[in-house]
Amino acid sequence: MKPRPTGHVRTSALGTDLVITRTFHAPIEDVWQSVTAAESTARWIGPWEGEPGPGKTIRLQMAFEKGAPWCPVTIDVCDPPNHLSISTKDEHGQWRLELSLAVHADTTVLTFVQHLSDPASAGEVGPGWEYYLDMLVASRNGQPIPDFAEYYPAQRDYYLDQARTANV
C-alpha cells in the first residue's frame, strides 16, 4: 500500500510552515529518546556527533541521502521531553525545524514543523519529511524501512497544492 501524504502547509507568523504529525502509543520520554539520542536517530535519519545543548552545534549524518553527507545542526531550543528547535544550512538553503511532543490520553503526538523560506519548496520537502517520519515509525515498530520512491514524486503535487492554498 502506497503511503498517503498527511501533512499540511499553513501560513504562520513566521511565514509558511510545513506541518506533519505522527502519533505513538508510547510514553513521551520514550519518543523523545527516539528523536534525540544518536543511537536512535541513526535508525531513521542518521547518527549525530558532538556535544548537544542549546546554542551548540552538532554534526548530523543524513544516512539515507545520496552520499550520506554530514551537516552542521545548531540546537536553537531544547526543552526535554517537549520541544526541540534546530537550524541548519546546506547547498539547498537554510532549514529551520521544530519537533514538539505532547501527551494526549494514552498516546504521544509528535508535531514536526519546517519553517519554509520558499512555499514552493513544499513540493520537494513535504514528501521527504513524510518519508523520514515514516522511517521513525518503522524504526520504533521494528518494521522494514519504507522506499523513498513511493513518496517522491508521488506526493509532490499534494504538497504544491497545499502551498498554493496556504498562500492565497
C-alpha positions as CSV (number, residue, x, y, z in Angstrom):
1,M,0.0,0.0,0.0
2,K,1.4,3.4,-1.0
3,P,1.9,5.9,1.7
4,R,-0.6,8.8,1.8
5,P,0.6,12.3,2.5
6,T,-0.7,13.6,5.8
7,G,0.9,16.9,6.3
8,H,-0.3,20.4,5.8
9,V,1.2,23.7,4.7
10,R,-0.1,26.7,6.6
11,T,0.6,30.4,6.9
12,S,2.1,31.3,10.3
13,A,3.5,34.4,12.0
14,L,6.9,33.3,10.6
15,G,5.7,32.9,7.0
16,T,4.8,29.4,5.7
17,D,5.1,26.2,7.7
18,L,5.0,22.6,6.7
19,V,3.4,20.6,9.5
20,I,3.3,16.8,9.8
21,T,2.2,14.8,12.9
22,R,2.7,11.2,14.0
23,T,1.0,9.5,16.9
24,F,2.8,6.9,19.1
25,H,1.4,4.6,21.7
26,A,4.4,5.2,23.9
27,P,5.5,7.4,26.8
28,I,6.7,10.9,25.8
29,E,10.1,10.2,27.2
30,D,10.5,7.2,25.0
31,V,9.5,9.1,21.9
32,W,11.9,11.9,22.9
33,Q,14.7,9.4,23.1
34,S,13.9,8.3,19.6
35,V,14.2,11.8,18.2
36,T,17.3,12.9,20.2
37,A,19.6,10.0,21.1
38,A,22.3,9.4,18.4
39,E,21.8,5.6,18.5
40,S,18.1,6.1,17.9
41,T,18.3,8.7,15.2
42,A,20.8,6.5,13.4
43,R,17.9,4.1,12.6
44,W,15.7,6.6,10.9
45,I,17.6,9.7,9.8
46,G,21.2,9.3,10.7
47,P,23.7,9.4,13.6
48,W,25.0,12.6,15.1
49,E,28.1,13.6,17.0
50,G,29.2,16.4,19.2
51,E,28.1,18.0,22.4
52,P,24.4,18.7,22.4
53,G,22.8,21.7,24.1
54,P,21.0,25.0,23.3
55,G,23.3,27.2,21.3
56,K,25.6,24.4,20.4
57,T,26.2,22.8,17.0
58,I,26.4,19.1,16.4
59,R,27.1,17.2,13.2
60,L,24.2,15.0,11.7
61,Q,24.9,12.4,9.1
62,M,21.9,12.2,6.6
63,A,22.5,8.5,6.4
64,F,19.6,7.9,3.9
65,E,20.6,10.7,1.5
66,K,22.8,10.2,-1.6
67,G,26.4,10.1,-0.3
68,A,25.3,10.1,3.3
69,P,26.5,13.7,3.9
70,W,27.3,15.2,7.3
71,C,25.8,18.6,8.0
72,P,26.1,21.1,10.9
73,V,23.0,21.4,13.0
74,T,22.5,24.2,15.5
75,I,20.3,23.4,18.5
76,D,18.3,26.6,19.0
77,V,15.9,25.4,21.7
78,C,15.9,22.1,23.7
79,D,13.2,21.6,26.3
80,P,13.1,17.8,27.1
81,P,10.8,16.0,26.5
82,N,8.5,18.5,24.8
83,H,10.3,20.7,22.3
84,L,13.4,20.8,20.0
85,S,14.1,23.6,17.6
86,I,17.1,23.3,15.2
87,S,18.5,25.1,12.2
88,T,21.0,24.1,9.6
89,K,22.3,25.4,6.3
90,D,23.4,23.4,3.2
91,E,23.6,23.8,-0.5
92,H,19.8,23.7,-0.7
93,G,19.3,26.6,1.7
94,Q,18.6,27.3,5.3
95,W,16.4,24.8,7.2
96,R,14.5,25.8,10.4
97,L,12.9,22.8,12.0
98,E,10.9,22.1,15.2
99,L,9.7,18.9,16.9
100,S,7.1,19.2,19.6
101,L,5.8,16.3,21.7
102,A,2.6,16.3,23.7
103,V,0.7,13.7,25.6
104,H,-2.9,13.1,24.5
105,A,-4.8,10.4,26.5
106,D,-2.5,7.3,26.3
107,T,-0.5,8.5,23.2
108,T,2.3,10.8,22.4
109,V,1.8,13.1,19.5
110,L,4.8,14.4,17.6
111,T,4.3,17.6,15.6
112,F,7.0,18.3,13.1
113,V,7.3,21.8,11.6
114,Q,9.6,23.1,8.9
115,H,9.5,26.9,8.5
116,L,9.7,27.2,4.7
117,S,11.8,30.1,3.2
118,D,10.0,29.4,-0.1
119,P,6.5,28.0,0.0
120,A,7.0,26.3,-3.4
121,S,9.7,24.1,-1.7
122,A,6.9,22.2,0.0
123,G,6.6,20.0,-3.1
124,E,10.1,18.8,-2.6
125,V,10.5,18.8,1.2
126,G,7.0,17.6,2.2
127,P,7.4,14.1,0.7
128,G,10.9,13.9,2.2
129,W,9.7,14.6,5.7
130,E,6.8,12.2,5.3
131,Y,9.4,9.5,4.4
132,Y,11.7,10.3,7.3
133,L,8.8,10.4,9.8
134,D,7.5,7.1,8.5
135,M,11.1,5.8,8.9
136,L,10.9,6.9,12.5
137,V,7.7,4.9,12.9
138,A,9.2,1.9,11.2
139,S,12.3,2.0,13.3
140,R,10.3,2.1,16.6
141,N,8.0,-0.7,15.4
142,G,10.7,-3.0,14.0
143,Q,9.2,-2.7,10.6
144,P,11.1,-2.6,7.2
145,I,12.1,0.9,6.2
146,P,9.9,2.5,3.5
147,D,11.1,3.1,0.0
148,F,11.6,6.8,-0.9
149,A,10.4,6.2,-4.5
150,E,6.9,5.7,-3.1
151,Y,7.0,9.3,-1.6
152,Y,8.6,11.3,-4.3
153,P,7.5,12.4,-6.8
154,A,4.1,10.8,-5.9
155,Q,3.4,13.3,-3.1
156,R,4.8,16.4,-4.8
157,D,1.6,17.7,-6.2
158,Y,-0.3,17.2,-2.9
159,Y,2.2,19.5,-1.2
160,L,2.3,22.0,-4.0
161,D,-1.5,22.3,-3.8
162,Q,-1.2,22.7,0.0
163,A,1.3,25.6,-0.5
164,R,-0.9,27.3,-3.1
165,T,-3.9,27.1,-0.8
166,A,-1.9,28.4,2.3
167,N,-0.6,31.4,0.4
168,V,-3.8,32.5,-1.5
